[in-house]
Structures are given as structure tokens and as C-alpha cells.
Amino acid sequence: EPDDPDRCADAFRRRLRRWVLLGPPGVGLATLRAGWRAWRLPADRCGVRSAGNGAAMRAAIFGAWFGPDDPARLERFVRANARVTHTDDRAIEAAVRVARLAAGLDEPRPGERPSDPSGFAPRTMEAVEWGLASAGDRIANAVALGGDTDTVAAIVGGIEGALGRPPSPERLAGIVDRPRSPNWLRGLAEDRSREPIAVLLLVRNAVVVGIVLFHGFRRLLPPY
């Protein structure tokens, strides 16, 4: 909803509750809990007290959509969306920061090289800002910090894309993830009503969970 942050948040709540039924692998506990609460509570009450990364991970799209022209409006939408899953101020402020970076309103504030970013939003943002301020391949630099690498890569990549610095075609060509492939994502940019078939997502998520469990248990065994 382009002019109503509360209606936008409620639209996200409705999609979130369907999304959790598909068994998404690796989802944060706060987002998962909020997704189940979304079946019985309104958007402004289904969020949980958590300073996790979920809200920040989906905030770059707001910066890309609204741009730098109306920061106050951008922030209203980001805050309303963030509270659907996370009510801790630290998670909300991290989401606002991501959106402002993606809109080109702010420059990254790098500090000392962080180590092992975690599921704690302020620590994650230290890695994100350090990666954005680095030279060369910013996504790879941020991932090289270790820790919660998929989260850091998602946030840095979202900001980079919003600022018109997408990954190279060669990097995208190596991604194999069905049904949400790079080609599907390009089509989504042209037609936002496109959604993958639910049964394909169920199969994909089950396969990913199997792979993760296999490697997790494999680490408990002696080396070859």
C-alpha cells in the first residue's frame, strides 16, 4: 500500500503467515514465532521482543522503492514493517539504518574490523557497514568476516543492489536455487504479482533442510 504504512504492514503479515507454513530453513526464531502469531494477532501485535536480524534483512527494498526524497515517509514504512516481527528498538533501528543506506541517504560508518557477526542486529550492522565501506568486492569482504555470513551477505547485497551496484552476471550465473532463481527474480521486478508454486517451495525447503542436517551431523564424525 503506497500511502499507508499500517496497511503495508498488514499485507506483509498476511504473506508472512503463509510463508511459515512452507517450512523455510534457517529462519530466525523471532521471525518464526511472529509468523505463527500472525495467524491470530494483528500486524501491530504479532511481533516479539527480539533484537535479531530479520527486520534488517528485508529493509533494503524500502530504500530502493522510496529513494531519498522523503526520509520521514521511508522511516514510517520501515518501522511499521519491522514491528510485524521484531519489537526491540535495536532491531527496528537496524532496519531503519539499512533502508537509509539503501536509499542513499547515509554513508556507511566503518569502525574497526569486526569479528564473527552474530544474530544480534547491532553486531550484524557493524559487519554490514564495514563491508560497505571496504574496497573491492564488498559482499565478499563482509562474508569473509565469518559468523552469520548469509545474513550479512543478504543485507550488503540488498543495499548494493538498491544503489545500482548489483553482482556481476558471472556471479549470478553460478546460483542454483529453484524455484526462486535469478531469472525468476528478474521477472518479479517486472511483475510483482508473480509467486512460485507452493509445492515447489515445500520441496526446495525440505531439500535444503536435508543438506544442512547432513553436513551438521557429518561434522560430528571423524574426518575421512
C-alpha angles and dihedrals in degrees: 000000000000098000106030120063092190093055089045090053091049091051088053090048091056092051092044094058091053091045094058090056089065093065100242109205121230095014116157117256093239093053091046093051091046090050092057092043088052089072091068107019134061122252095264093054108037096076121100133220101266138130092207129134103254098098093046092049092062099037100087092075090064091055090049093048101044100030123193100307100093113022094173092055091045091053094049091056094045093050093048091050094045093054091059087077109008127040099174110110091226092060092045094049090049089054091049090050092051092050092049091049090049091049091052092243095121138032120227116266105216120195130175117325105282123218132220103354110215139196088280109107098220091051091047091052090054088059093043094052092044091051094047091051094048125099124249122007101013096187093051091046092053093046090051089066088076126214118084093009099163092056094047091047091049093052097042091044092050092051092045091051093047089053092052097259103115123171117274118271088245092060093047091049089065094058115103112182121137137233092007096054125160089260091053090050091052089053090049089058088060098038114028092186092071114113128174119244109273096227090056090053091050091053093045093049092048091052092049092049089050092052093048093049092047093054092042093055091039090062089060091061127080115269119264 
